[in-house]
Amino acid sequence: MRSLSSISPVSEACRAWLTALHLLGLDVKKRDLPAVRQWFAGQSVDKHLDRCMELAGVSKIYMTNSPFDDLERPVWRKAFAGMSVSLAPCGLIPCS
């Protein structure tokens, strides 16, 4: 039997992260943060986003950014140009 001092308390927010890491195929029992960081550094942003959407059962992303903000709109259009995910329109102006 383990003592209470050997068990780390895990918050609900932390459990969500651990679950997500586990679903991505990482071994969270190793408690190896540098290995997790290295794994993420080796991921393609597009492929990682596609994988996360697949795991979550999400087919479209709706943005809450303001399509009416003249400074914000070009930044988001540039950031999402050419991404493989299915982006839905932000407000009245298409994201892609």
C-alpha positions in Angstrom: 0.0 0.0 0.0 1.3 3.4 -1.0 1.5 6.2 1.6 -0.3 9.4 1.0 3.0 11.3 0.7 3.9 9.2 -2.3 0.7 10.1 -4.3 0.7 13.4 -6.1 -2.6 15.2 -6.0 -3.9 15.8 -9.6 -6.3 18.6 -10.3 -9.1 18.3 -12.8 -7.4 20.6 -15.1 -4.2 18.6 -14.9 -6.2 15.4 -15.5 -7.4 16.9 -18.7 -3.9 17.5 -19.9 -2.8 14.1 -18.9 -5.7 12.6 -20.8 -4.9 14.6 -23.9 -1.2 13.6 -23.8 -2.2 10.0 -23.3 -4.6 10.1 -26.3 -1.7 11.6 -28.4 0.3 8.5 -27.5 2.6 9.9 -24.9 3.5 7.9 -21.7 2.5 10.3 -19.0 3.5 7.8 -16.3 7.2 8.5 -17.1 6.8 12.1 -15.8 9.4 13.2 -18.4 8.6 16.8 -19.3 11.7 17.2 -21.6 10.6 14.2 -23.6 7.1 15.6 -24.0 8.5 18.9 -25.1 10.8 17.2 -27.6 7.8 15.2 -28.9 5.8 18.4 -29.5 8.8 20.1 -31.1 8.9 17.4 -33.7 5.3 17.7 -34.7 4.1 19.5 -37.8 1.5 22.1 -36.8 -0.9 21.1 -39.5 -0.7 17.4 -38.8 -0.9 17.9 -35.1 -4.0 20.1 -35.4 -5.6 17.6 -37.8 -4.9 14.8 -35.2 -6.3 16.8 -32.3 -9.4 17.6 -34.3 -9.8 13.9 -35.2 -9.4 12.8 -31.6 -11.9 15.4 -30.5 -14.4 14.5 -33.2 -14.3 18.1 -34.5 -14.7 18.8 -38.3 -14.7 22.6 -38.4 -13.2 25.4 -36.4 -15.1 28.6 -35.8 -13.1 31.6 -34.9 -14.3 34.2 -32.4 -11.9 36.9 -33.7 -13.4 40.0 -35.1 -13.7 40.0 -38.9 -14.4 43.8 -38.6 -11.0 44.6 -37.0 -8.8 45.9 -39.9 -5.6 45.1 -37.9 -6.7 41.6 -36.8 -8.2 40.3 -40.0 -4.9 40.1 -42.1 -3.1 38.4 -39.3 -5.6 35.6 -39.1 -5.9 35.2 -42.9 -2.1 34.9 -43.2 -1.8 32.5 -40.2 -4.4 30.1 -41.6 -3.6 30.3 -45.3 -2.8 26.9 -46.7 -3.7 24.9 -43.6 -5.2 21.5 -44.2 -7.9 21.8 -41.5 -11.4 22.7 -42.5 -11.9 26.3 -41.4 -15.4 27.8 -41.3 -16.0 31.5 -41.9 -15.2 33.9 -39.1 -18.2 36.2 -38.9 -19.0 37.4 -42.3 -15.5 37.1 -43.8 -14.0 33.8 -44.8 -10.8 32.9 -42.8 -9.2 31.2 -45.8 
